[in-house]
Amino acid sequence: MNDVLVWIGRVAGVSGVLLCAVAAVARISGNYFFGSFQVGTLLQAGMAMMIAGCLGYLAALTERS
């Protein structure tokens, strides 16, 4: 179970960082929309994924005992 939580943390964290980077590049280039989503929505989704990654790592740390 510990390995699963660590991998969930890694995947969610990396994809969150990538989504935030896409949102930042889109906004810096002057776009308010990326596809059919607002750039702010993509940024919030990326932050939520990074938080999920942190919670996955935290659950793995507390399960070790």
C-alpha positions in Angstrom: 0.0 0.0 0.0 2.9 2.3 0.8 4.3 2.0 -2.7 0.9 2.7 -4.2 0.6 5.9 -2.2 4.1 7.0 -3.2 3.4 6.4 -6.9 0.1 8.3 -6.6 2.0 11.2 -5.1 4.6 11.2 -7.8 2.1 11.0 -10.7 -0.2 13.6 -9.3 2.6 15.9 -8.4 4.4 15.7 -11.8 1.1 16.1 -13.8 0.1 19.0 -11.6 3.4 20.8 -12.2 3.0 20.2 -16.0 -0.5 21.5 -16.0 0.5 24.6 -14.1 3.4 25.1 -16.5 1.0 24.9 -19.5 -1.4 27.4 -17.8 1.5 29.8 -17.1 2.9 29.6 -20.7 -0.6 30.1 -22.1 -1.2 33.1 -20.0 2.2 34.6 -20.6 1.6 34.3 -24.4 -1.6 36.4 -23.9 -4.3 33.8 -24.1 -7.1 33.6 -21.6 -8.3 30.3 -22.9 -6.5 27.0 -23.6 -8.8 24.8 -25.7 -12.2 25.2 -24.1 -10.9 25.9 -20.6 -9.9 29.2 -19.0 -6.3 29.4 -18.0 -7.2 30.1 -14.4 -9.2 26.9 -14.2 -6.2 24.9 -15.5 -3.9 26.6 -12.9 -6.3 25.7 -10.1 -6.5 22.1 -11.4 -2.7 21.9 -11.5 -2.5 23.2 -7.9 -5.2 20.7 -6.8 -3.2 17.9 -8.4 0.0 19.0 -6.6 -1.9 19.0 -3.3 -3.1 15.5 -4.0 0.5 14.5 -4.6 1.5 16.0 -1.3 -1.3 14.2 0.5 -0.2 10.9 -1.1 3.3 11.4 0.2 2.0 12.4 3.6 -0.2 9.2 3.8 2.8 7.1 2.8 5.0 8.7 5.5 2.4 8.3 8.2 1.8 4.6 7.2 5.5 3.6 7.7 5.5 3.6 11.5 
